[in-house]
């Protein structure tokens, strides 16, 4: 990536991070960290491991696209780990999420494997990341039914949520089979204000878009083992990320149930993703925690405490990811 583009991503992310950090009540932050104690460090270390799951998914996608050309560059796993963390940091800090992290990933990866493979690998990773969320939400529904009391009204909500998840899973499976680049461009071609530029770009890059869609479809159609591995890695990342809530609630509730933590994460992540347009999902995540813990019979104070610690963790890992944009610039790998 050109140095000026790298600096733009870095400065833009830092500016948003500082703006969001200033909105915190630092006395509450200090009290929360003091109450969490060493469990907060466990939460920070947990995410160092969770980002490995994300990187494994992306790494397997890139490797599945490799050919046998001798002059083809390879991609280091730990360099990809660094780029993955920085990409997520930009997504956390950027309103709309994908407007920050995904362009950064593509621009960093392009010098190594070319723009077509870089674009298709990032699109596949994003698809799989979102795809695993829908599976996580869908499988949380029977978990909730078997472990909690369900009223008639809430049962209707669960049925609607399950139907929505199944519809989304069908949509993504269709995207895996037929590709997504042309579909995305067709949507852009109908949006007022950018339709002319999008139509012109789609016409000029028709051949490249076709290759990207071919590469997307090949993972699902020709490499089932890699496809299942990637989806499973992302799904397990969702399940293990509930450990964060488990560690935090142990401070308040030594008898906390891990299954309840999975349900809290599922409901909270669903609510927060409905507010994807907000930087760091401000307000959405906190509201999700409050509603989910109260729905499981926990106190509102527990929800506030969990939301605060998670917010601090996100800010710290966002800062780490943004710093990694500038630090440890990789050497080209042959």
C-alpha positions in Angstrom: 0.0 0.0 0.0 1.2 3.5 -0.8 2.5 5.4 2.3 0.0 8.3 1.8 -2.9 5.8 1.8 -1.6 4.1 4.9 -1.3 7.5 6.7 -4.8 8.4 5.7 -6.2 5.2 7.2 -4.2 5.7 10.3 -5.1 9.3 10.9 -8.7 8.8 10.1 -9.0 5.9 12.5 -7.1 7.7 15.3 -9.3 10.8 14.9 -12.5 8.7 15.3 -10.9 6.7 18.2 -10.1 9.9 20.1 -13.5 11.3 19.5 -15.2 8.1 20.9 -12.8 7.9 23.9 -13.6 11.4 24.9 -17.3 10.4 25.3 -16.4 8.0 28.1 -16.8 8.8 31.8 -13.2 8.2 32.9 -14.2 7.8 36.6 -16.6 5.0 35.6 -13.8 3.5 33.4 -11.4 3.5 36.3 -13.9 2.0 38.7 -14.9 -0.7 36.1 -11.2 -1.7 35.5 -10.6 -1.8 39.3 -13.7 -4.1 39.8 -12.8 -6.3 36.9 -9.2 -6.8 38.2 -7.2 -9.5 36.4 -10.3 -10.7 34.5 -9.9 -7.7 32.3 -6.4 -8.9 31.2 -8.0 -12.3 30.5 -10.5 -10.6 28.3 -7.7 -8.7 26.4 -5.7 -11.9 25.9 -8.8 -13.8 24.8 -9.2 -11.5 21.8 -5.6 -12.0 20.8 -6.7 -15.6 20.4 -10.0 -14.9 18.7 -8.3 -12.8 16.0 -6.3 -16.0 15.2 -9.6 -17.7 14.3 -10.4 -14.8 11.9 -7.0 -14.9 10.4 -7.1 -18.7 9.9 -10.3 -18.2 7.9 -8.8 -15.5 5.7 -5.5 -17.4 5.3 -7.3 -20.6 4.1 -9.3 -18.6 1.6 -6.2 -17.0 0.2 -4.3 -20.4 0.1 -7.3 -22.0 -1.7 -6.9 -19.5 -4.5 -3.2 -20.1 -5.1 -2.0 -21.5 -8.4 1.3 -23.5 -9.1 3.1 -20.5 -10.6 6.7 -20.4 -9.3 7.0 -16.6 -9.2 3.8 -16.3 -7.2 4.2 -14.5 -3.9 3.0 -16.2 -0.7 1.4 -14.5 2.3 2.8 -14.9 5.8 0.2 -15.9 8.4 1.4 -13.5 11.1 1.5 -10.6 8.6 -2.1 -11.4 7.7 -2.8 -11.6 11.5 -1.6 -8.0 11.8 -3.6 -6.8 8.8 -6.7 -8.6 10.1 -6.4 -6.8 13.5 -6.0 -3.5 11.8 -8.9 -4.2 9.5 -11.2 -4.9 12.4 -10.0 -1.8 14.2 -11.0 0.3 11.2 -14.4 -1.4 11.0 -15.0 -0.7 14.7 -14.1 2.9 14.3 -15.8 3.6 11.0 -19.5 4.4 10.6 -20.9 1.7 8.3 -18.2 -0.7 9.3 -17.1 -2.1 5.9 -16.2 1.4 4.6 -12.9 1.3 6.5 -11.5 -2.2 7.1 -12.2 -4.0 3.9 -10.7 -1.3 1.5 -7.6 -1.4 3.8 -7.3 -5.2 3.6 -7.6 -5.1 -0.2 -5.0 -2.4 -0.6 -2.5 -4.1 1.7 -3.0 -7.5 0.0 -3.0 -6.3 -3.6 0.8 -5.9 -4.0 1.3 -9.5 -2.9 -1.4 -11.4 -4.8 -3.0 -8.9 -7.2 -6.2 -6.9 -7.1 -8.5 -9.7 -8.3 -7.4 -12.3 -5.7 -7.2 -9.7 -3.0 -10.7 -8.4 -3.7 -12.2 -11.9 -3.9 -10.5 -13.2 -0.8 -11.7 -10.1 1.2 -15.2 -10.5 -0.2 -15.2 -14.2 0.7 -13.9 -13.5 4.2 -16.6 -10.9 4.8 -19.3 -13.2 3.4 -18.1 -16.0 5.7 -17.8 -13.7 8.7 -21.4 -12.6 8.3 -22.6 -16.1 7.2 -21.3 -17.5 10.5 -23.2 -14.8 12.5 -26.5 -16.0 11.0 -25.7 -19.6 11.9 -24.8 -18.5 15.4 -28.0 -16.5 15.8 -30.1 -19.4 14.3 -28.6 -22.1 16.5 -29.0 -19.8 19.6 -32.8 -20.0 19.1 -33.2 -23.7 20.1 -30.6 -23.1 22.8 -32.8 -20.4 24.2 -36.0 -22.6 23.9 -34.4 -25.5 25.7 -32.8 -23.5 28.5 -35.3 -20.6 29.1 -39.0 -20.1 29.6 -40.6 -18.9 26.4 -43.8 -16.9 26.3 -46.2 -17.1 23.4 -45.3 -13.5 22.3 -41.5 -14.2 22.5 -42.0 -17.5 20.7 -43.4 -15.6 17.7 -40.4 -13.3 17.8 -38.1 -16.3 17.8 -39.9 -17.8 14.9 -39.6 -14.6 12.9 -35.9 -14.3 13.8 -35.3 -17.9 12.8 -37.1 -17.4 9.4 -35.0 -14.3 8.8 -31.8 -16.2 9.6 -32.7 -19.0 7.2 -33.5 -16.5 4.5 -30.1 -14.8 5.0 -28.3 -18.2 4.9 -30.0 -19.1 1.7 -29.0 -15.7 0.2 -25.3 -16.2 1.2 -25.3 -19.8 -0.1 -26.6 -18.5 -3.4 -23.9 -15.8 -3.4 -21.2 -18.5 -2.8 -22.5 -20.5 -5.8 -22.9 -17.7 -8.3 -20.5 -15.0 -6.9 -21.3 -11.6 -5.4 -19.3 -9.0 -7.3 -21.8 -8.5 -10.2 -24.7 -8.6 -7.8 -23.2 -5.9 -5.7 -22.4 -3.7 -8.7 -26.0 -4.2 -10.0 -27.3 -2.9 -6.6 -25.0 0.2 -6.9 -26.1 0.8 -10.4 -29.6 1.5 -9.1 -28.6 3.9 -6.3 -29.2 7.6 -7.2 -26.1 9.7 -7.2 -23.7 6.9 -8.0 -25.5 4.9 -10.6 -23.7 6.5 -13.5 -20.2 5.9 -12.0 -21.1 2.4 -10.9 -22.5 1.5 -14.4 -19.3 2.9 -16.0 -17.1 1.0 -13.6 -19.1 -2.2 -14.1 -18.7 -2.0 -17.8 -15.0 -1.1 -17.7 -14.1 -3.8 -15.1 -16.5 -6.5 -16.5 -13.8 -9.0 -17.1 -12.2 -8.5 -13.6 -15.6 -8.7 -11.9 -16.2 -12.0 -13.7 -12.9 -13.4 -12.5 -13.7 -12.3 -8.9 -17.1 -14.0 -9.0 -15.4 -17.2 -10.5 -12.9 -17.2 -7.6 -15.8 -16.8 -5.0 -17.8 -19.6 -6.6 -14.8 -21.9 -6.8 -14.3 -22.0 -3.0 -17.9 -23.4 -2.4 -18.1 -25.5 -5.6 -14.7 -27.0 -5.9 -13.1 -26.8 -2.4 -15.8 -28.0 0.0 -13.3 -29.0 2.7 -11.8 -25.5 2.8 -15.2 -23.9 2.7 -16.4 -26.0 5.7 -13.1 -25.3 7.6 -13.5 -21.5 7.1 -17.1 -21.4 8.1 -16.4 -23.6 11.2 -13.5 -21.4 12.2 -15.6 -18.3 12.1 -18.5 -20.0 13.9 -16.2 -21.3 16.7 -14.9 -17.8 17.0 -18.4 -16.6 17.8 -18.9 -19.4 20.4 -15.5 -18.8 22.1 -16.1 -15.0 22.2 -18.8 -15.6 24.8 -15.9 -16.3 27.1 -15.5 -12.5 27.3 -18.9 -12.1 28.9 -18.3 -15.2 31.1 -15.0 -13.7 32.5 -16.7 -10.3 33.1 -19.8 -11.8 34.8 -17.6 -13.9 37.1 -16.7 -10.7 38.8 -20.3 -10.2 39.9 -21.8 -13.7 39.6 -19.4 -16.6 40.5 -22.2 -19.1 39.5 -22.6 -17.7 36.0 -23.7 -20.1 33.3 -21.7 -20.2 30.1 -24.8 -21.1 28.0 -26.4 -17.9 29.3 -23.3 -16.0 28.1 -23.7 -17.4 24.6 -27.3 -16.2 24.6 -26.3 -12.7 25.8 -23.7 -12.5 23.1 -26.1 -13.7 20.4 -28.9 -11.2 21.3 -26.5 -8.4 21.9 -24.6 -8.9 18.6 -27.9 -9.1 16.7 -29.1 -5.9 18.2 -25.7 -4.1 17.6 -25.5 -5.2 14.0 -28.9 -3.8 13.3 -27.2 -0.4 14.1 -24.2 -1.1 11.9 -24.1 2.5 10.7 -22.9 3.7 14.1 -19.1 3.9 14.9 -18.2 1.3 17.4 -22.0 0.6 17.5 -22.3 3.2 20.2 -25.5 2.8 22.2 -26.6 -0.3 20.3 -24.2 -2.7 22.0 -24.9 -1.2 25.5 -28.7 -1.4 24.9 -28.3 -5.0 23.7 -26.4 -6.0 26.8 -29.1 -4.4 29.1 -32.0 -6.1 27.3 -30.3 -9.5 27.0 -29.2 -9.7 30.7 -32.6 -8.6 31.9 -34.2 -11.1 29.7 -32.2 -13.8 31.3 -33.1 -12.6 34.8 -29.8 -10.8 35.6 -29.6 -7.3 37.0 -29.3 -4.1 35.0 -26.1 -3.3 36.8 -24.6 -6.5 35.4 -25.5 -5.4 31.9 -24.0 -2.0 32.4 -20.8 -3.5 33.8 -20.4 -6.0 30.9 -21.1 -3.2 28.4 -18.5 -0.9 30.0 -15.7 -3.5 30.1 -16.4 -4.7 26.5 -16.3 -1.0 25.3 -12.9 -0.5 27.0 -11.6 -3.7 25.4 -12.8 -2.6 22.0 -11.1 0.8 22.4 -7.8 -0.8 23.4 -7.8 -3.3 20.6 -8.9 -0.6 18.1 -5.9 1.5 19.2 -3.6 -1.6 18.9 -5.0 -2.3 15.4 -4.5 1.3 14.3 -0.9 1.4 15.6 -0.2 -1.8 13.7 -1.0 0.0 10.5 2.1 2.1 11.0 4.3 -0.5 12.8 6.0 -3.6 11.5 5.7 -2.9 7.8 6.2 -6.2 6.2 8.9 -7.1 3.7 7.8 -8.5 0.4 7.7 -12.3 0.5 8.8 -14.2 -2.6 
